[in-house]
Amino acid sequence: MQDVFVAILIAILLYQLMTPTIVKEHSMENTLNNNDYLLLWKMDARMGKTPAYGDIVVFRSNLMGENGKDKLLIKRVVGLPGDTVAVRDGTVYRNGNPLEEPYTKDGFTTGGMDESIVPPGTLFVLGDNRAVSIDSRSEMVGFVDEGRLIGKAVFRLFPFDKIGGLYDNYQSTPR
């Protein structure tokens, strides 16, 4: 009986710290693909810790999902509160510096965006497949309020041939 109680306690604790999610869409290719099964670390979001550059986060957007609820989106953090971000000639600039982003699907960022300052308590996020991603460049998403974060994607469970952590050397750093 004690073993069952300990197992239930561990399961509850893990549920409070992590949650699973499935990628639905193509905006994070080639880093993440449709139907990838991920684990999200929820504690940073719950404790109000600001994500780092390059973190892949899941958040409740203002877009409406098929179920009538806020649609969950998964994107990469490119700008933090107080940063200046812009998109020119296929390159993202943060605080005036061009970013080296080896994880982008096509190696460039479509569209353009005038310099904008990331407001306090918000993030500037982009999908890795910039040609199809609806992200902070779009008025439909805009800057993401940190209070809408669900968690940081940390581990891929499926497909099995890609199982493992999501972070190697893929941080958005100035060239």
Secondary structure, DSSP 8 states (H G I E B T S, - for coil): -HHHHHHHHHHHHHHHHEEEEE--SSTTTTTS-TT-EEEEE-HHHHTT----TT-EEEEEEEEE-TTSSEEEEEEEEEE-TT-EEEEETTEEEETTEEEE-TTSSSSS--S-EEEEE--TTEEEEE-SSTTT--STTSTTT-SEEGGGEEEEEEEEEESGGG-EES-SS---EE-
